[in-house]
Amino acid sequence: MAMEVAGTEPREPLREGRTHIRLRLLTLLAVTVLTGCGTDTQQSSGVQATADPVVARIGEIAITLADVDRELQLERHDLALAEYQLRFNTLKSMVDAELTTAATAEVQPAVDWLLPHPTPPRLDINTAGRPLRGNPEAPVTLAVFCSYQSVHCANTNLVLRALLERYAGWIAVAPFDFPMHYHRQGTQAAAAVQCAGQQNAPWSYADGLYTRAKNLEGEVFTQLASQLGFARDAFDQCLGETEGIDRIAADTTLARNLGLQSVPVVFVNGLYVKGPQSPEHYAMWIDRELQRLGHDPATPHIHAARWRPSSDGIAETQLPLQLNGTSVSSTPAQSTALIRVRDASASRFSPGDALLPGATLKRVHERHVMLQVGDRLERLSLRSGDGNSVPVPKTDTTPRDEATMRRIEQPEGESRKLIPPSGVLPLGQEWLEQQLQNREELEKKFVDAEHEVDGYKLQRLEGIENSEFFTALGFEEGDVVVRVNDSWVHSGQNQLWDALTSGQVVDVTYMRNGLPQRVQYVVQEKGYFEGSGGQGSSGNDGKTE
């Protein structure tokens, strides 16, 4: 039976041939670490107290204690962490007791926490040629071994997104595939992400899969591809090829050779950090690495705005221009845009062409173009000629103000706080506009539920089994949608539609089988957030300009 540790995925079986030796050594190390009697234990076991004693001989071959320790460096660190946690828990109880005793004092004493955290071993993790999320020239790289079917990896992915925001420009994330043997869809999910890389959208697709980590059955892979606007024939063909499977197998072999047995595991510039961990824990090691390399973690990176996922920072232009059409080539310089300048007829322009004095066409995307206006970038969006279409802006992920977030996360006051979101699900802009043309039919799927709020009936979803829209949003038959952002959903109001077209992150809470669920949606354009060079390039959900 696999041994399960709280807060991590169950371990993979130990490698054959060394299982009994490893277990005996781990038992000995556990006694040594937890009793603090390393020297006595070593002498009583017959091992000479030399710098590197020989602990076994096979003919002329000698195995030293250092050889053994190299094989067990991750397990030894795990044991050191267990000792640290025991000590810290005891220390905290002692500090709390002292603070309780001093509670009546006029001046409360300050607490300095001085218990040193064990330093993890540093392994050589080669990330050369691997797609990076974030600044490809960042001084700190987080090599992440995970499985898309792991709920712990899904939670860690949210933490990594927050770290990419907090340390914009300072860090990059390099994903490695390590699906556990009991993750039946883990390998297929990893292959699908690699195929999404060929469509220049690996990160948004990965975010979508992590949001659905609890249920990757059925048509999840193709549904997500459709809603992100992938070229389906190419995507489906890629799923049937073996190249992606070979890469996953290589990552899995690497993980096992490193001695990894569970996910998630993050290497911060090679420093071993077994997860899942809090943002503050990862930040501690990132800060130490930045300081070691001569950087100030408190100082924003010089190119932070470029690599921060939430900082679009590119305003819609106010120049007298109208974008009527685009032709996007795989070679950016060969793309063209049909632009009307002032009252003249629309003409075709290529990157580098001057549109007005001081305004140059910089790059052409499917649904907008980027303009270089003086020393700043401005955006010119495509004008839709379809009067029935519902305009859906790309999401501005700038964090909401504290008052709004408090209303979202604590709808019933300070005493009750919502569960954290399970993930961030990307929605393709064009796909969403097409879906919302059937809004009247979609609204009919909301029916009155038994419970009430503010005198109105809550809304339950019925008849959505074959609905592409509700399935893509992760809903199931019978789900009761409770809140959208900071508003209740009931028979008197339903803010879902306005929220999806607001240009803001959409935060939805719903009940499934009596348990609360929470998810966030972001609307993004295919190709805008990703690098333009495919799976082998370095890109991020930030800027490509």
C-alpha positions in Angstrom: 0.0 0.0 0.0 1.3 3.5 -0.9 2.0 5.7 2.1 0.1 9.0 2.1 1.4 12.1 3.8 -1.1 14.9 4.7 -0.9 17.7 2.2 0.8 15.8 -0.6 -0.1 13.3 -3.2 0.5 9.6 -2.2 4.1 8.5 -2.9 5.1 6.5 -5.9 6.4 3.0 -5.0 10.1 3.0 -4.0 12.6 2.0 -6.6 13.2 -1.8 -6.7 16.5 -3.2 -5.5 17.1 -0.6 -2.8 13.8 -0.6 -1.0 14.9 -2.6 2.1 18.2 -0.7 2.4 16.5 2.7 2.0 13.9 1.9 4.6 16.5 0.7 7.1 18.6 3.8 6.6 15.6 6.0 6.9 14.6 4.4 10.2 18.2 4.9 11.5 18.2 8.5 10.3 14.8 9.2 11.9 16.1 8.0 15.2 19.3 10.0 14.7 17.5 13.3 13.7 14.7 13.1 16.2 16.9 12.2 19.2 19.7 14.5 18.3 22.3 11.8 19.1 24.0 11.6 15.7 27.5 11.1 17.1 26.6 8.4 19.6 24.5 6.5 17.0 27.4 6.6 14.5 29.9 5.2 17.0 27.6 2.5 18.4 26.9 1.2 14.9 30.5 0.4 14.3 31.1 3.2 11.8 34.5 4.9 12.3 34.3 8.6 13.0 36.3 9.6 9.9 35.6 12.4 7.4 34.0 9.9 5.0 33.9 6.4 6.5 33.5 3.3 4.3 30.2 1.6 5.2 30.3 -1.3 2.8 32.7 -3.1 0.4 31.8 -5.1 -2.7 35.1 -6.7 -3.7 37.4 -3.8 -4.5 34.5 -1.3 -4.6 34.0 0.8 -1.4 30.8 2.6 -0.6 31.2 5.5 1.8 28.8 7.3 4.1 28.9 10.3 1.8 27.8 8.0 -1.1 24.8 6.9 0.9 24.0 10.4 2.0 23.9 11.6 -1.6 21.3 9.0 -2.4 19.3 10.0 0.6 19.7 13.8 0.6 16.0 14.5 -0.1 14.7 12.0 2.4 17.2 13.4 5.0 15.9 16.9 4.4 12.3 15.7 4.8 13.3 14.2 8.2 15.0 17.5 9.1 11.8 19.3 8.2 9.8 17.0 10.4 12.2 17.8 13.3 11.9 21.5 12.6 8.1 21.3 12.6 8.1 19.5 15.9 10.4 22.0 17.4 8.5 25.0 16.0 5.1 23.7 17.2 6.6 23.2 20.7 8.3 26.6 20.6 5.0 28.3 19.5 3.2 26.7 22.5 5.9 28.0 24.8 5.7 31.5 23.3 1.9 31.6 23.5 2.0 30.5 27.1 4.5 33.3 27.9 2.4 35.9 26.1 -0.7 34.7 28.0 1.1 35.3 31.3 2.2 38.7 30.1 -1.3 39.7 28.8 -1.9 42.0 31.7 1.3 43.9 31.2 1.0 47.5 30.0 3.6 46.9 27.2 3.4 43.7 25.3 6.8 42.1 24.7 7.9 41.7 21.1 8.6 38.2 19.8 11.7 37.4 17.7 11.4 34.0 16.0 15.0 32.8 15.7 14.6 29.0 15.1 16.6 28.4 11.9 14.8 26.7 9.1 16.8 23.8 7.6 18.4 24.7 4.3 17.3 22.3 1.5 19.8 20.5 -0.7 20.5 22.1 -4.1 20.1 19.9 -7.2 21.1 20.6 -10.7 17.9 20.9 -12.7 18.5 21.7 -16.4 15.8 23.9 -17.8 17.6 24.8 -21.1 15.3 24.8 -24.1 12.2 24.3 -21.9 9.2 26.7 -22.2 9.3 29.2 -19.3 6.3 31.1 -17.8 7.7 34.5 -16.9 10.9 36.3 -17.7 13.2 33.9 -19.6 16.2 35.9 -18.3 15.0 35.9 -14.7 17.7 35.3 -12.1 15.5 32.8 -10.2 13.8 29.8 -11.9 11.2 27.6 -10.3 11.4 24.1 -11.7 8.0 22.6 -10.9 7.3 18.9 -11.0 3.5 18.3 -11.1 0.6 16.4 -12.4 -2.5 18.1 -13.9 -4.8 15.7 -12.2 -3.4 16.5 -8.7 -5.6 18.9 -6.6 -2.4 19.8 -4.6 -0.7 20.8 -7.9 -3.8 22.8 -8.8 -3.5 24.7 -5.5 0.2 25.2 -6.1 -0.5 26.6 -9.6 -2.6 29.3 -8.0 0.3 30.1 -5.7 2.7 30.2 -8.6 0.4 32.6 -10.5 0.5 34.9 -7.4 4.3 34.7 -7.2 4.6 35.6 -10.9 2.7 38.7 -10.1 4.6 39.5 -6.9 8.1 38.8 -8.4 7.3 40.0 -11.9 10.6 39.9 -13.9 12.5 38.3 -11.0 11.3 34.7 -11.5 10.3 32.2 -14.2 8.5 29.0 -13.9 9.6 25.8 -15.7 7.0 23.0 -15.7 8.1 19.4 -15.6 5.5 16.6 -16.1 5.3 14.0 -13.3 1.9 12.3 -13.4 1.4 9.8 -10.6 0.7 6.2 -11.5 -2.9 6.5 -10.2 -3.7 9.6 -12.2 -5.4 7.9 -15.1 -5.7 11.1 -17.2 -2.4 12.6 -16.0 -0.3 11.7 -19.1 -3.1 12.7 -21.5 -3.5 16.0 -19.8 0.2 16.7 -19.9 0.3 15.8 -23.6 -2.7 18.1 -24.2 -0.8 21.0 -22.6 2.1 20.4 -25.0 -0.3 20.5 -27.9 -1.6 23.7 -26.6 2.0 25.0 -26.8 1.9 24.4 -30.5 -1.1 26.8 -30.5 0.9 29.4 -28.5 -1.3 29.0 -25.4 0.2 26.5 -23.0 -0.2 28.5 -19.8 -3.9 29.4 -20.2 -4.7 25.9 -21.2 -2.8 24.5 -18.2 -4.7 26.9 -15.9 -7.9 25.5 -17.4 -6.9 21.9 -16.8 -5.9 22.6 -13.2 -9.3 24.2 -12.6 -10.8 20.9 -13.7 -8.3 18.7 -11.9 -11.0 16.9 -9.9 -12.7 15.7 -13.1 -10.6 15.4 -16.3 -12.9 12.7 -17.8 -14.9 13.0 -21.0 -14.4 15.8 -23.5 -12.6 18.2 -21.2 -9.4 18.4 -23.3 -11.3 19.2 -26.6 -13.8 21.4 -24.9 -11.1 23.6 -23.4 -9.4 23.7 -26.8 -12.6 24.9 -28.5 -13.3 27.6 -26.0 -9.7 28.9 -26.4 -10.1 29.1 -30.2 -7.6 26.4 -31.1 -7.2 25.1 -34.6 -9.0 21.8 -33.8 -7.6 19.7 -36.6 -4.0 20.5 -35.7 -4.8 20.1 -32.0 -6.5 16.7 -32.4 -3.7 15.5 -34.7 -1.1 16.5 -32.1 -3.0 14.5 -29.4 -2.6 11.4 -31.5 1.2 11.8 -31.8 3.8 10.1 -29.6 6.3 13.0 -29.4 4.6 14.6 -26.4 4.3 11.2 -24.7 8.0 10.7 -25.0 8.7 14.1 -23.4 6.5 13.3 -20.5 8.2 9.9 -20.1 11.6 11.7 -20.0 10.4 14.1 -17.4 9.0 11.2 -15.3 12.3 9.4 -15.5 14.2 12.5 -14.5 11.9 12.9 -11.5 12.4 9.4 -10.3 16.2 9.6 -10.9 16.1 12.7 -8.6 14.4 10.6 -6.0 11.0 12.3 -6.2 8.0 10.2 -5.1 5.1 12.7 -4.8 3.9 16.0 -6.2 4.1 18.9 -6.1 7.9 19.5 -5.8 9.4 22.9 -6.6 13.1 23.5 -7.1 14.0 27.2 -6.5 17.2 27.6 -8.5 17.7 24.0 -7.6 16.7 24.2 -3.9 14.4 21.4 -3.0 11.0 22.5 -1.7 8.5 19.8 -1.2 4.9 21.0 -1.4 2.3 22.1 -1.3 3.5 25.2 0.5 2.2 28.7 1.3 3.2 31.7 -0.9 5.2 33.0 2.0 7.3 29.7 2.2 8.2 29.9 -1.5 8.8 33.6 -1.2 11.3 32.9 1.6 13.6 30.9 -0.7 13.1 33.3 -3.6 14.1 36.2 -1.4 17.2 34.3 -0.3 18.2 33.4 -3.8 17.8 37.0 -5.0 19.9 38.3 -2.1 22.5 35.6 -2.8 22.7 36.8 -6.4 23.0 40.5 -5.3 19.4 41.6 -5.9 17.0 43.4 -3.6 13.8 41.4 -3.4 11.9 44.6 -2.3 12.9 46.5 -5.4 10.7 45.9 -8.5 12.4 44.5 -11.5 13.2 47.0 -14.2 10.9 45.2 -16.6 8.3 44.2 -14.1 5.4 45.8 -16.1 6.3 43.6 -19.0 6.2 40.4 -17.1 3.4 41.1 -14.6 0.4 39.0 -15.6 -2.1 41.6 -14.3 -0.6 44.7 -15.8 -1.8 45.1 -19.3 -1.1 48.8 -18.9 -2.0 49.4 -22.6 -4.8 51.8 -23.1 -7.2 51.9 -26.1 -6.0 54.6 -28.4 -7.9 57.9 -28.8 -6.4 58.6 -32.2 -8.8 59.0 -35.2 -8.3 55.4 -36.4 -10.7 52.5 -37.1 -9.6 48.9 -37.4 -11.8 47.0 -39.8 -9.9 43.8 -40.3 -6.7 41.9 -39.8 -4.6 39.2 -41.6 -2.3 37.5 -39.1 0.7 35.6 -40.5 2.9 33.1 -38.7 5.7 35.6 -39.6 4.6 38.8 -37.7 6.2 41.1 -40.2 4.0 39.8 -43.0 0.7 40.4 -41.1 -1.5 43.2 -42.3 -4.3 45.4 -40.8 -7.1 47.1 -42.6 -7.2 50.6 -40.9 -9.3 53.7 -41.7 -7.4 56.9 -40.9 -9.6 59.8 -40.1 -12.2 60.0 -42.9 -10.2 58.3 -45.6 -11.0 54.9 -47.0 -9.6 51.9 -45.2 -6.1 50.9 -46.3 -3.8 48.0 -45.6 -0.9 48.6 -43.3 2.0 46.4 -42.2 4.1 46.5 -39.0 6.4 49.5 -39.2 4.1 51.6 -41.4 3.3 55.1 -40.2 -0.4 55.8 -39.6 -0.2 59.3 -38.4 2.7 61.6 -37.4 4.3 60.0 -34.4 2.1 56.9 -34.6 3.4 53.6 -36.1 1.8 50.2 -36.5 3.9 47.9 -34.3 2.1 44.5 -34.3 -1.0 42.9 -35.7 -3.1 40.4 -33.6 -6.3 38.7 -34.5 -8.7 41.1 -32.8 -6.5 44.2 -32.2 -3.3 45.9 -33.3 -0.6 47.5 -31.2 0.5 51.1 -32.0 3.7 52.8 -31.1 2.7 56.3 -30.2 5.7 58.3 -29.2 7.4 56.4 -26.3 4.3 54.4 -25.3 2.2 51.5 -26.6 -1.5 52.0 -27.4 -4.2 49.5 -28.5 -6.6 49.7 -31.4 -9.4 47.0 -31.2 -11.2 45.5 -34.1 -14.6 47.0 -34.8 -17.3 44.4 -35.2 -19.7 44.7 -38.1 -22.2 42.2 -36.6 -25.0 44.0 -34.9 -26.1 40.9 -33.0 -22.7 40.1 -31.4 -22.1 40.8 -27.8 -18.8 42.7 -27.3 -16.7 40.9 -24.7 -13.5 42.8 -23.6 -10.3 41.0 -22.6 -10.0 40.7 -18.8 -8.1 43.3 -17.0 -6.7 41.3 -14.1 -5.7 44.3 -12.0 -6.5 43.3 -8.4 -9.8 44.6 -7.0 -9.8 47.1 -4.2 -9.9 45.8 -0.6 -13.6 46.7 0.0 -14.8 44.8 -3.1 -12.7 41.7 -2.2 -14.1 41.8 1.3 -17.6 41.7 0.0 -16.7 38.9 -2.4 -14.9 36.7 0.2 -17.0 37.5 3.3 -20.6 38.0 2.1 -21.9 37.4 5.6 -19.5 39.5 7.5 -16.2 38.7 9.3 -17.5 35.5 10.8 -17.8 33.5 7.6 -15.3 33.6 4.8 -15.7 31.8 1.4 -13.5 28.9 0.4 -10.6 30.0 -1.8 -11.1 29.5 -5.6 -10.2 26.1 -7.0 -8.6 27.7 -10.1 -8.7 30.3 -12.9 -10.5 29.1 -16.0 -9.7 30.9 -19.2 -12.5 31.7 -21.7 -11.7 32.6 -25.3 -13.0 36.0 -26.3 -14.4 35.0 -29.6 -15.9 31.8 -28.3 -17.7 33.7 -25.4 -19.1 36.2 -27.8 -20.6 33.4 -29.9 -22.0 31.7 -26.9 -23.6 34.9 -25.5 -25.6 35.4 -28.7 -27.8 32.6 -27.3 -28.2 34.3 -23.9 -32.0 34.0 -23.8 -31.8 30.2 -24.2 -29.0 30.1 -21.7 -31.0 32.1 -19.1 -33.7 29.5 -19.3 -31.4 26.9 -17.7 -31.7 28.8 -14.4 -34.7 27.6 -12.5 -35.9 28.3 -8.9 -34.3 26.2 -6.2 -35.8 25.5 -2.8 -33.7 27.9 -0.7 -34.2 31.6 -0.5 -32.1 34.7 0.0 -33.4 38.2 0.6 -36.9 36.8 -0.1 -35.9 35.5 -3.6 -35.4 31.9 -4.8 -31.8 30.7 -5.4 -31.2 29.5 -8.9 -30.4 25.9 -9.9 -29.1 24.7 -13.3 -31.3 22.2 -15.1 -31.0 20.7 -18.6 -27.4 21.6 -19.2 -26.0 18.1 -19.9 -25.4 18.9 -23.6 -24.7 22.6 -23.1 -21.3 23.6 -24.4 -21.5 26.9 -22.5 -22.2 25.6 -19.0 -20.0 22.6 -19.5 -17.1 24.8 -20.5 -17.7 26.9 -17.3 -17.4 23.7 -15.3 -21.0 23.5 -14.2 -22.9 20.2 -13.7 -26.6 19.4 -13.7 -28.2 20.5 -10.4 -25.5 23.1 -9.4 -26.9 26.1 -7.5 -25.2 29.3 -8.5 -25.0 31.4 -5.3 -22.9 34.4 -6.0 -21.3 36.2 -8.9 -18.5 38.6 -7.7 -20.0 40.5 -4.7 -23.7 39.9 -5.7 -26.2 37.2 -4.8 -27.7 35.2 -7.7 -31.5 34.6 -7.2 -34.8 35.0 -9.0 -34.6 38.7 -8.7 -31.1 39.2 -10.2 -28.4 37.3 -12.1 -25.2 39.2 -12.7 -23.4 36.4 -14.5 -24.0 37.9 -18.0 -22.9 41.4 -17.1 -19.9 40.0 -15.3 -18.7 38.0 -18.3 -18.8 41.1 -20.4 -17.4 43.5 -17.8 -13.7 43.1 -18.6 -13.0 42.1 -15.0 -12.1 38.7 -13.4 -15.4 36.9 -12.7 -15.6 35.2 -9.3 -18.4 32.6 -9.0 -19.5 30.6 -6.0 -22.0 27.7 -6.4 -23.2 24.7 -4.4 -22.7 21.1 -5.6 -24.1 18.2 -3.6 -24.5 20.5 -0.6 -20.8 21.7 -0.7 -19.6 25.2 -1.7 -17.4 25.5 -4.8 -15.7 28.6 -6.2 -14.0 29.3 -9.5 -12.7 32.4 -11.3 -13.0 33.1 -15.1 -10.8 35.3 -17.2 -11.5 36.3 -20.8 -8.4 36.3 -23.0 -7.6 36.4 -26.7 -5.8 33.5 -28.3 -2.2 34.5 -29.1 -2.2 37.7 -27.1 -0.8 36.4 -23.8 1.5 33.9 -25.2 4.9 33.9 -26.9 4.8 33.7 -30.7 7.4 30.9 -31.1 5.4 27.8 -30.2 6.1 25.2 -27.5 9.8 25.6 -27.7 9.8 29.4 -27.1 9.8 31.3 -23.9 6.5 33.1 -23.3 4.2 34.1 -20.5 0.7 35.3 -19.8 2.0 38.8 -19.9 3.5 40.8 -22.8 4.6 39.7 -26.2 5.5 43.2 -27.2 
